[in-house]
Amino acid sequence: YSLIGVGVFSTTLIEGLAHDTIPFIFNITSWPNYYPDLNKLQQGIEVKCIEEAQNKIDKLINNEDGVTDSIQSNIKVEYSNFFTATGKKAVMNTVEIIKTLQ
């Protein structure tokens, strides 16, 4: 289990949501915001500079003002928008689809 998953543009940021891992988008590029905009959805944090990253990581690690709890709560509420199933259920769904292709 990881509290925070750091990336620039990666599907692993979304995959981490299935494990209550907070996506931390370290976007110091000229690229637009990560899509979906997890920062706007309050299901992750996106930063644009090193200083902001240091500040926000510190707040997450220390759960300052309950920010970590709040983001993880938002992730749980919106979980179904990203995943139909996880774990064993996801595997069984895949197996069932494969069986229909035979």
ZIVENTA-V241356 format. One line per field, one symbol per residue. phi: phi as a letter, one per 30 degrees, with the letter a starting at -180 (. if undefined). A space follows every 10 residues. Layout:
phi = ???
This chain:
phi = .cdbccacba ddddededbh dddbdccccc dddebddddd dhcabbbcad dddddddedd dchdhidddd dddddddced dcbdabhddd dddddddddd dd
